[in-house]
Amino acid sequence: MTLTLGDLVTDISPPFRDATLSLDERVDDLLSRLTREERIGMLHQFAPAVERLGVGAFRTGQEALHGVAWMGPATVFPQAVGLGATWNEALVRRVGEAVGEEIRAMRAADPRVGLNVWAPTVNLLRHPLWGRNEEGYAEDPHLTSAIAVAYTRGLRGDHPVYWRTAPVLKHWLAHNNETDRDTCSSSVRPRVLHEYDLRAFRPAVEAGAVAGVMPSYNLVNGRPNHLSPLLRTQLRTWTDQSLVVCSDAGAPSNLVDSEHYFDTHEEATAAALRAGVDSFTDHGQDSSPIVDRVRGALDKGLVDEETVDGAVRRILRMRFALGEFDPGLDPYAGARAFDTPEHRALAREAAEQAVVLLRNDGLLPLAGGTRIAVAGLLADECKLDWYSGTLLHRSTPLDGLRERFGPENVSYAEGVDRVRLRTAAGWVRVPSSSGSAAVRGAEGALDPALLGGRTDLPPLTAGGDPTEFAMADWGEGLITFRAPDGMYLSVAEDGFVRASADQPGGWVVRETFRLEEHGSGHLLAHVGTGRYLSVAAEGLKVAEEGDVFEVVVTGRGADEVADAAAAADVVVVVAGNDPHINGRETEDRTTLRLPEHQERLWRAARAANPRTVLVLVSSYPYAVTDADAALPALLWTAHGGQAAGTALARVLAGDVSPAGRLPQTWYASDADLPDLLDYDVIGSRQTYLYDDGTPLYPFGHGLSYAAFTYAGLSAVRAAGTVRVSFTVANGGAVEADEVAQVYVRAATSGVPRPLRQLVAHRRVRLAPGAELRLEFEVPVADLGFWDVARGRWTVATGRYTFLVGASSADVRLTAGLLVDGEEPAARDVRRDGLEAADYDEQHGTVIVDRAKESGDAVAVAGDGPGELVFRRCDFGAAGGVTASPEMSATGPASVELRLSDGTLLASYAPATGGPYDYVTADAAVPLSGVHDLHVRLRGPVRLARISFGG
């Protein structure tokens, strides 16, 4: 065979490497050159190289929620909920840019750093007990999507062709609980789906800065999210851009192993591919199980080659956009912007803007020279979370206050209890060690590669002189012990207890314990292993049965705090959570209450010195009703990253006027909360949108050292928008930021509507005496709702009230506007029938899967009965109708149609079969005109729809 020069050129430089060709042409060419096995291999998170084509290995997934995570030192910005508290899209975009720059810089030095970024999390903070509250931006879809658009644009970059990084939104969909997270189902009716959950995702996708989404572990309406038909019917209709769907870790296997939705992994993998999942994150770096499943699914005809090619095509388009095949043209290749002065300054600015002043009776700001006692478990901590990078710089509240006010003016009392532990074998002690100072945690207790703990240090022993431990109570029964050298007691994989961790951390936290009363002493349970501490010949270790420990308190933390408070002008008590201990991924909280030990600390401080400030540093809200009533000042900030302490000190000193605003409601007590698993924000009146109670602090709340006034509100209808304008003026004595917030309320509506709904906001900075006219263009569509009678988005004719102010409850100005939209219409049930899930109200029901791949049905929740209410059903002229429900039952069940007064119209007893074996039964219903229809369900029945004829 003779090769021509043209053949050689084509072989050396195939079309997919020709940047002058269109992206489609290049992707098509590369796809055509891949064998079936090579294509299948690209579906796993860790796609191998195709050496014969010069195509490198590729992996999806680089965690970057608030900085580059899991890859070692990087700039650490405030937690995502803290970025949400800034209400500042321009700032968050700059944070996204900085994170993207550091990813590129780290990638240039280490090819393991990925450019497909799994961030941000846009799940709405519907419930404050959710363990992953720290990862979201807000409970409101408008604010969440605005911040998400900003962050993804920063990550993506501005180049029209090449992307700095490829962001993936997490977690699709309706995911707000860690409890049974891979087996529980979120019941989400169409109004909640379209008005709430989808609206957090859609704007970022439409903005063109998102490369894809990641489905969540849970099920929605009885169907695993990795099979969600909404990926096709919603997500991929929002944009012409190719979107990659990356599975969550282990979720593909869950379809069979924990959810039992399919009998075989081949069936499950095929169904996920058909639903739109492109990249499978499963079995770590071992791609062979997924490759075998896809190959088996193809061989059995469960999925076709075209579907596999579609997934590979989307992955390749993302890789092309990241410049992989055009290293000479990629403007982001070889970036070196890492830990720059600009990034350090931005981290401090973000931390400052995230601080929320909850209450202030004039104690703040603190004057120079004030003698300050800093106290509390978080006073000298700069805590990280599971999705943090390793700190390059570290500033605690104590560090920041000493730097700002002078070390001579700042004292410190941690407030932990000091204890000794005694067993029948003697006092527990930490033996001396000549081991290395490098411990788990020094390079980040978060690093998944370092989760085992050290085994090169001697374990604790019983006998000899006692060691005094610092015992910290983090609430919900979780405690940590710290040795005199500052190291936390930790249980390594060999089961022995050592003083070996500089911080609690890891996927399985090995540093937390519980005290369980036992006789005259306590058993010490190790939470990470579920076992108990016992004394062995080689030292303390965990076992199925533990020894009895006597806990001897040698010093009370509350007494230490009281002594420090009495000697100071002002006390700053810093309380909150450790993000690895309570309220984290895999663990929901059980209460809003501040841990009892930390309650004692602020009460002891106040008793000794009424000039006490409580600073809450936490990933979520607390119910601190007593503190709000008793203390002159309270502040909250999320864990603020590397500059948290400096930022807090500057706010306390008045160098910065606080202007953070709460991104979620702070409830007064646990009694105000809905059930954690109740996703019907409308029916159960959740979040600031529907809750008509009195919160401790409302959504959008935050005070200032300045005094702002609002005036001159105008709301005028323009083409497709409402132009809202007003003037904000700073009547205070300091330059400060204000977050102007615009809400809307439908004055009249035939369906439940939000009490107020955020439609616009802006953070502005004004000098003393300055004023600024603000203008907003609010799309008329934002005034609408999902009309279940029509099955589409609708803006109803009526009067709308615009509310402008400093929070959802601090309304300064209102203006009404009449909007011409659509008139309410009765349901034409003869023409359209009734989809069961399109109810107006429900009691005792849940939405379930109508079939494996698509559709919704309604079933009874628990023992029942359940009831659905369909308002204003038009049954037509006289003569009656034939009502034909489509239903299935797995046991004795019934479906009844009734009027509002209880009149029975028809009753059905479906035949027993499988959950997807639907049958239709007919019954004459002597009804005409417009009525509310009540459908009562009893037993294990699924109702899909009701048709009406006659």
N, C-alpha and C positions, 0 to 999 in steps of 0.2 A: 504494500500500500504506500502510495506517495502522498505526503502532506504538502499542501501549498502554503505560501506565506500567509494567506488569509486564514487558513485553518489554524496556523500557529498563533496568530494574533487573537483569534476568537478564543482559543484555548487558554491563552495567557490572560486575556482581559475579556471575560464573558460579559454579556449585556448587563447583568445585574450589578456590575461594578462601574457602569457608565452613568455618571451623574447627570449627563445631558438628557437621558431618557426620563420618561414620566415614572412616578413611583409605581403605578400599576404595572408598567412594562417590566420594571426591574424585579418586582416581587414575583410576577408571573414567570419570569425567566429562572429565578432561583428556585421557585417551587417546582418547576418542571424538571430540574436537575436532581432533585432529591428523590431517593428511593422511598418506598413505602416505609421501611424500617426507620430511615432517617427522619421522615415526617412524624412518625409516631413518637420518636425520641424527643422531638421538640415540644411535645405536649406536657412534659414534666417540668417542674420548677427548675431543675438542674438539667438543662439540655446539653448533651455532649457536643463536642466539636465535630464538624464534618471536614476532616483534614484533606480529603481529596479535592474539595472545592475551596480550601483555604478559609472556611467559615469557623470562627472560634466558638468555644463553649459559651453558654449564656445562662444566666439564672434570673428568674423574676424574684422581686422582693428585696427591698432595702428599707428597713424601718427608719422613719424620719419624722416622727410626730411633732417633736419640738427641738430638733437637732438630729444629727446623725447618730443612730443608736447601734449598739452591739459591735461596733468596729473599733473600739478604743477611744482615746481622747478626742473630743470635738467640742465646739461651743454648745453649751446647754442653755436653751432659752426657757422661759416659763412654760409650765404645762399647758396643754391645749385649752383647758377651761380657763386658765389665766389669760391666754391670748384672746379668748372670747370676751373676757371681762374688760379688755381694753376698748371694745366697740370701735376699733380703729383699723379699717381695711388697709389704709396706706402703710401703716406700721407693719401689719401682718404680712403684707406683700414683701416688704423689705426683709422681714424674717425669712420668708420663703426663699427669696433670692440668696440670702446668706447661707441657708441650709443647702440649697442647690449648689452653690459655689464650693462649699466644703465637701459635698459628695463628689463633685468632679475632681477636686484637689486630692482627696483621699483615693479616688479611683486611679488617678495618674500614678500614685505610689503603690497601690495594692489592687490588682484586678479582681479580688474577691468582693470589693465594694460594688454593689449593684446600682444601676441607673434607673431601674424600674422601681419607683418609690411607693411603698404601701402607706400612703398618707394623703390627705388627712382623714380622720374619723369624723363623719358627719351625722352619726346617729344622734337623734335629738335627746336632750337630757330630760326626758319625760319624768323620770322618777329619781329622786336624790339618793336613794339607797342603792342604786346600781353600782356595782363594784368598779366599773370602768368609767365612772363619771368624769374622771380627770382627762379622759381622752377626747371628749366632745367639746363643742363650743358653746352651746346654749340650748335651752328648752324650746326656743322659738325658731321656726323654719326660715324666716327672713334673715335674722341675725346669723344663724348658722351658715346659710348659703352665702351670705355676703362675705363672711370671714373665709369660708372655704374657697370661694372664687379668688380672693386675694392671695391666699397661701398657695394654691395650685398655680396661679399665674406666676408667682415668684419662683416656684420650683421649675416650671416649664421653661421660662425665659421668653424673650421677645422675638427671637429669630423666626421668620416665616416658614422655614423648612425644617430646621434642626431644633431639637428639644434639649434643654440642659439636663433635665430628668423627666421621667414619664410617670406622673402621679396616678395613683389608683385610690379611689374613694372606698372607705370602709364604713360600715359593714351592711351590705344589702340583704336584709331590710327589717325594720321594726324589731330592733335588737336592743333591749334595755335590761336584761337580767343575766346573771351568771349562774343562778340556781337552775340546775338541769338544763343548761343552755344548749346542749346538743340533742335534747329529746323533747323539749317543751315547744308548744305551738302558740304563736301570737295570733290572737283572733282580731283581724283588722278589717273592719267594714269599709266599703268603697269610699265613703266620705272621709274617714280618717286616712285612708291610703292616699287619696288625691289631695286633700287639703293639708295634710300634716307630713307624713313620712316621705312621700315622693318629692315634696317641695324642698326638702333639704338637699336632695341629690341633683335635681334637674338644672338649676341655674349654673352650677359649675360645669356640668356636661355641655350645656348650651354655650357657655363662654369659650369653649374650645381649648381649655387648659387641662383636660383630664384625659388620661390614656385608657382608663377602664375603671372597673369596680371589683370589689371582693365581696362575695356573698358571705353572710354570717352563718353561724352554726345552727341557729334555731330553725324551726319550721314556721311558716306563715300560713294560716288557714289550713293547717293539717299537712302541708307539703313542704319538704325541705327547701330552704332557700337556694341550694345548689341545683335545684330543678325548677326554679321560679320561672313561670311563663312571662313574668313581667320584664325579664331581661330582654325578651324579644318584642313584646307588645308595648312596652313603655321605653325602657332605657335606649334601645337602639333605634327608636323613632325620633329621639330628641336631637339627633345630629347626623350629618352625613359622614362624619369622621369615624374611622374604624376604632372600635373599643375592645380592649382585651379584658376578659373576665378571668381573674385569678382566684382559684379556690383558697379557702382558709386552710390552715395546716391540719391535716388529718381528716378534714371534712368529707372528702370522697369516700374514704373507708367507713365513715360514720353511717353512710346511707344504708349499709348492710349491718355493720357491727353493733352500733348502739341504737340506731333508729329503726332497724329491721324493715325498712321501706321496700327493699328488694331482697330476693333470696340469694342472688349471686352478684359478685363484684362486676362481672361483665355487663349484666343488665344495668346496674347502677351507673357505671362509667359511660355506657352508651346513652343513657337518659340524660346525664349531665352534659354530655357533648351536644345532644340535640337541643337541650335548653339554652345552650350558649356558653358553657364553661370552656375556656380555651387552655388554661394552664393549670395543671394539677399539682398541688402542694401536698405531698403525702410521702411517708416513709423517709423523711429527711433527704439525704443526697442519693439514696438508692432509688433509681428510676425504674428498676426492673419490674416491680409489682404493677405499676401503672402501665408500662409498656406491654406487659403480658395481658393485662385486662383489655386494653384497646385492641391489641392484636386478636384476642379471643372474641371480642365484640364484633370486629370486622368479619372474622371467619364465620361467625354464626349468623351474620346478617342483621345484627341488632343495631348497627349503625353503618352508614355508607361512607365511601371514600370521599365524597363531596363534602360531607359534614366535617370530616377530619381535615380536609384541605382548607375549609373555611376557617377553622381554628388556627391552623398553621399560618395561613395568610395573614390573619390579624396580628399574630405574634411577630411575623416578619416585618410587617409595616411599622410596628413599634420599634423594632431593632434598627430599621433604616432611618427612622426619625431621630434616633439617638446617635446617628452618625457613625455607626459601627462599620459601615462599608465605604465611608468617605472620610477617613481620618484627616486627609489634607484639607478638607472643606469644612469640617465640623468646627464652628467658632468656639465651642466650649471645651474642645480637646486640650489636654495639657494645662488646665486651669491650676493656679497655685494659691488662690485666695483662701487661706486657712488660718483661723485664729488671728485675724488681723486686728489692728486697733479699731477699725470700723465695726467689726463683728463684736468686739468686747463692749464698745460703746452702745451698740444696738441691743445687746443682751441686757445692759443696765436700763436703757430707755424702756424696753419692753416690760421689765420687772417693775419699773416705776409706774408705768401706765396701767398695770394690772391691779394695783392696790386700790381696794374699795374701802372708803371711810363709812362705816355702818352707823356710827353714832358719835356725837361730839358735843359735850356740854360746855365747850370753851377751854378744855384742858389742853387741847392741841391747837397749834403746833407748840413744841417745847422750846423754851428760850435757851440760848447758849449759856453754859455754866450750870445747867440743871444737873443735880446729882441723881443718877438713874440707877435703879436696881433692875437688872434684867433677870427674869426667872422663867422656868418652865422647861418641859422636855424638848421643845424645839428651839430654845433660846440660843444654843450653840450648835445648831445642826443646819446642814445644807443638803436636804434629802433629795435623793433621786428616785425614779420610778422604773418600772419594767422596761419602758421605751425611752429611757434616757441614754445619752452617751456617757462616757467617763469624763469627770470634771478636769478641765485644764486649770481652772481658777475656782476659788471657793470663798464665798462671803456669807457668814452666818449673821443673824441679827446682832449677836454680841460683837462680832467683828465690826459690823457697820456702825454700831453706836459708839464703840470705843474710838473708831477712826473719826467719827463726826464730832463727838463731845469730849474726847480726850479720855485716855484710860484711867486717869485719876478720878474722873467723875462717874465712872461706870463700874458697878459691882455685879456679881453674878451668883445666882443660886439655881442649880439645875432642878432641885425639887424631887429627886428620886429618893425612894426609901433605901436605907442601907441595911443589909441583912447578912446573917451568917446561916449556913445550912449544916444541920447535924443529923447523922444517921446512927444506927446502932453500932456501926463500925468506927464512929468518930466524926470529927469536923471535916467538912468538905474543903479541900484546898486546891489551889492551882500550883503545880510544881514549877520550880524554876526551869527555864529552858534556854538553851543556847541556839535555838532555831533562828532561821532568817526572819528579818522584820517584814518581809514581803508575805502578805496574807491574802486569802480570798477576799476580794473587795478592793484591794489596792489598785487593781486594774479594772475595777467595776464589778461589784457583786452582781451586776446585771448580765454579765457576759455569759451566754448559754454554755460556753465551753468551760466555764469555771464553776459549775454548780456542785461539784462533789465535795468540796470542803477539803481542808488539809488533813493529812494523816501523818505528817512528819513531826508534829509536836506531841509531847506526852499528854495523855488524858488526865482529867481531874482525878484526884484520889480522895479517900476518906481516912482520916487519921493524922495526927500532928496538929500544928497550929492552924487555926481557922483563917480562911480568906474572907474578907468582907466584900460583898458584891453589891453593885448598884442595881436595884430591881425596879424596872419601869413597868407600870401598868398601862397598856395601850387601849384598854377597854375591851368589852365582850369577852373577858376572861383571858386575854392574850398578854403575856408578860415576857420580858427579856431580862437576862442577867448579864452584867458587864463586870469583868475583872478589874483590879486596880490599874492595870496598864491600859485600860480602855477597850480591850478586845471583848467582843460578845461571845458568850458560850454558844457553841455550835456543835451539832452532831454530824459527823462525816459519814460517808457511805459504809465505813467499817463499824458504825454503831457507837463509837466512843465519843465522849463529851470533852471538848477542848475549848480553851479560850483562844479562838483562831480566826474570828471574822471581825473586820473593822466596822461593818454595817450588816443589818439583816438584809437578805436579798436572795435572788434566784427564783426560778419557776417554782421549786419546792423550797419554801423558806425553812432553813434549818436552825434558826435562832429563836424560835418562839416556843413557849411552854405554857402549861396551865397548871394551877394548883387545885388539886381535888382533895377535899377533906376526907380523912381516913383515920378513924379512931381519935387519938389525941394529937395527931399530926396531919401530914399531907402526903399524897402521892404527887410526884412531879411528872405530868404527861408531856411528852414531846409531840408537838402538833404535826410536824412534818412527816413523822413516821407512824403516828398513832400509837406509839408504845410508851413505856414508862422507864424512868431512870432507876437504875439499880447499881449496887456496888459489886464489882467483880474483882478478882485478884489483880487484874491488870489496870483497873481504874473504873471510873463511872462509865456506864454504857446503857443503851436502851435494851429493854427486854419486854416480853409479854406481860410479866408481872414485876411490879416495881417495889422498891424499899420505901419505908415510911421516913419522911424528912420532917424535922422540926425547923421551922423558919423563925429565927431569932432576930427581931428588929433592933438594930443598934442606933438608928437615927431616922427620924421622920422627915420626909421631904417638905411637908407643910410647915414644920417648925423652922426649917432652914430658910424657906421663903419668907416667913413672917419676920424673922430676924433681919434679913436683908431689906425688906420693905420698910421696917421701922426706922432704918438709918438713912433712908433716901428721901429726896424731894418728890420723886415720881417713880412708880413701879410699872414696868412693862412686862406683863406675863405673856409668854409666847406658847400657845397651846395648838393642838391639831393632831394630825395623823402621820404615821410613817406609811408611805404608799405601798410598802411591801408587806405590811402586817394586817391592817384591817381596811376593807374596801379596796379591792384590787381585782385584776383579772382572775377569774375562777371563784371569787368570793364576794358576794353581796354583803352589804351591812345589814344589821338587824334593827338598828335604831338610829335616830337623829341626835340622840343625846351625846353631849361631850363626855368622854370617859370620866368615871367618878373620881379617879385620882386627880385628873386635871381640874375638875370642878373644885376639889379641895384646895388646890393651889391658888386659884384666883380668889377664892373666898378668904383664905388665910392672908393673902396679900392685902385685900381690901380691909379686913379687920384691923390690920396693922397700919394701913395707910390708905385712906379713901381716894387718894389721887392715883388710882390704878387704871392702867390701860390694858385691855385684853386684845391681843393680836392673835387671830386665828390663821394658821398656815395649814391649809388643808386642800384635799382634792375634791371636796364636796361641801355642801351646807351642813350646818349644825342647828339644832333647836336650842338656842342660848337665851331663852326668855328671861331667866333670873338675872343673868349677867347684863342684859340690856336694861333691866329695871334698876340694877344696883350700881353699875359702873358709869363713870362720866364719858368714857370713850371706848369704842370697839372698832377694829379694823379686820378685814379679811383679805388674804391673798392666797392664790394657789401657790404651790411650790414653785418658786420663782427662778430656778436655775442658778447659774454660777454667780450672778450679781444680786441675788435676792436680799442679802443683808444690807448691802450698800443702799439699795433702792428703798428698803423699808426705813432705814435711818434718815435718808433725805426727805422722805415724806413726813416722818415724825418731827423732824426739825423745821419743816416748812420751806425747805429748799425747793420742794416740788409740792404743788397743791394737788391732793389726790383727786383723780377723776375717773377711776375705774368704776364700772357699773355692773351690778349683779346680772349674770347671764341666765340665772334661773331663780325661781321663787325659793325663799327661805321660809319654811313652814314653822309654826309656833310649837308644834308637838307631833309625835307619831300619830296621834289620833286624827290629824288632818290629812294623812296620806291615803291615797288609794292603794289597792292591792298591787303588789309589785308586778304581777303577771296580767294585770288588766290594761290592755292596750287601747281601750275605747276612750280616748281623751274627751270625746264629746259626751257620750252617755254617762260617764262617771265624773264629769266636770273636772278634768285635770288641767294642770298648768295655769299660768296666769290668764290664758285665753278663756277658760271656762269657769275656773274656781271663783265662787262668789264669797268665800270666807275671807277672814282677815289674816294675812300672813304676818310673820315676824318682820320680814323685810321683803318688799315686793320686787318683782322682776324689773330690772332697770334702775334699781335704787343705788344711790351713792352720793355722799355729801362732798362738800368742797370747803376750802378756806376762803373762797370768794363768795359773792352773793350775786346771782344772775337773775335777770328779769326778762320776761317775754312780752312782746307786744305786736299788734298789727297783723293778726292772722288773716290770711286770705286763702280761700279754696275755690278755684275756678276751673270749670270743665274745659279742656282743650281736646284736640283730636286724639282720641284714644287714651288720654291721660287726664289726671287732675293735677293742676299746678297749685302746690301748697307753698305759701311763703309767709315768713314772719321774721321779726327782729329779735335778736338776743343781745343783751347788754350786760357788761360786767360792772356792777355797782359796788364791788368790793375794793379792797386796798392792795390786792396782790394779783399778779398775772396768773391766769389759771385756764385750764381746759374745762369746757362744758360739753356734755353729750346731749344734744337736742334730739328729742324722740317724737315721732309722729305716729299716732295710732288712729285706727278707724273703727267705727261701730255701725252696724246696720241698725238704724233706728226702728225699723219695722221689718219683720221677716216671718214667713210662714214655717220656717224650720229653725232649730237651734243654731245660733250664730255666736261667734266669740263676743265676750263682753267688751273686749278691746283687742285689737290686733296690730302689731307693729308693721308698718308699711314703709317707713323711712327713718333714717337717723344720720347724724353727723357729729363727729367730735371736732370741736373748734377751740382755738386758743385766743383769748382776748386779754389785752392789757387793762389795767384799771381805768374805768371810764369809757372804754371802747365799746362799740356796738357793731353788729354785723347782720345784714339782711340775708337770710338763708332761703333758698328756693329748691323745691323738690318736684320732680315729675313722677307722680304715682300712677302706674298703669291702671286703667279702669278695670282690667281683668283681675287685678289684685283685690278688688272688692267682691269677687265672686265666690262661689262655692260649688261643690260637686252635687249636681242635681240627680238624685237616684231615680227620680221619675222619668227623666229624659236620658240618663246615662251619659251625661257630658257636663263640662264646665259651664256655669251659667252666672251671669250678673243680673240680679233681679232689679226691676224697677222699684224705686223707693228713695227714701231720704237716708243719707249717710252722714254721720257726725265725725268730723276730724278732731282729734284731741292731741294737743301739743303740750309738752312739758318735760320735766326732768326725770320722770319714771312712769311706769304704767299706772301708778297711784297718785303721783304728783303732777296733776294736770293743771296747766296755767291758762290755756286758751282753748276754746272750742269754736267750731264753725260747721254749719250744716250745709248740705248740698243735695239737691234732687238729681238723681241719675236716671236717665231713660235706659232701661234694659229690657228684660223679658218679664212678662206677666206670669205669675204662678199658674200652673195648669194642673188639672186633675190627671191621674194616671188612666190612660186608655187601656184598660186591662184586656178588653176583647182583642185589640190590635197587638199589644205588646206582651201580654201576660205579666207575670211577676217573677223576677229572679229572686230566690229566697234571700240571698245576701243583700238585696237592695231594700231592706226594711228601713223604716223611719225610727222605730224603737224596738228594743228587744229586752227580754227578761229571762235569764236562765238559759241562754243558748251560747253556742260558739260556732264560728265558721270553720268548716272542714273542707277537705279536698273532694271535689265532685268526681274526679278521676285522677289517675297517677300523674298525668302530664299537664292538665289544665282544668279550669272551672272550679267554682265554689258551690258548696252546699251548706246547709245549716243543720246542726245537731243539738241535742239537749246536753247542757253542761251538768255533770254530776247526775244526781238522782231525778232531777226535774220536778215538775214539768217545765217546759220552756214555752215562751210566747213571742211571736213576732207581730208587730203592728205596722200596717201599710196605710198611710193617711190618704184621704181623698181619692179613692178608687172609683172610677167611672165605669159602671156596669152597663151603660147604654139604656136604650128605651125599654118600655115594659115588655115582658115576655120571659124574663129570666135568662140564665146562662148555664152552661155546663162547665163545672170546675174540674180540672184534671191535673192533680198534683203528680209530679215526677219524684219518686221517693224510693229509698231502699231501707231495709231493716235487717238487723242481725238477730232479732228476737222479737217477742211480742211488743207491738208498738201501735201508736195511733196518731193520726193527724186530724185536727178539727178546725173547721172554719166557723168563726163566730162574728157577730156584730159587737159594737162597743158595750151594749147593754147586756151582753152575755148570750143573746139569742143564738142557738146552734143552727148553722146553715147546712153543714154537711160533715160527715165523719168517715174516716178511711182507716182500714187496718191492713197495711201492706204485707204482702207475703214475705216470709223470712228467707234470706239468702245471704250473699256476701255484701260487704259495704258498698261495692260498686255495681251491684246487680239491681239497677233501677227498674221500677215498674210504674206504670201509669194507670190510675183508676179514675172513673168518671162518676160524677154525681150532679143531679140537677139542683140548681140554686135559684130559688124564686126571688131574684133581686134585680132591681134596676135603679138607675140614678147614681148619685155619688155618696159613698159611704166609707168609713174607716173599716178596714178588714183586720180581724185578729185571727192569727193562726196559732193554735195550741198544739204543741208536740209532746208526746209521752213515749218513754222507752227508747231503745237504741235505734232511732230512726234518723235518716238523712233526707232532708227535703231540698231538692235542687231548684225546682221552679213550679209555678202553677200556671197552666194555660186555661183560657176561658173561651168557649165557643157558644154557638147557639144564636 
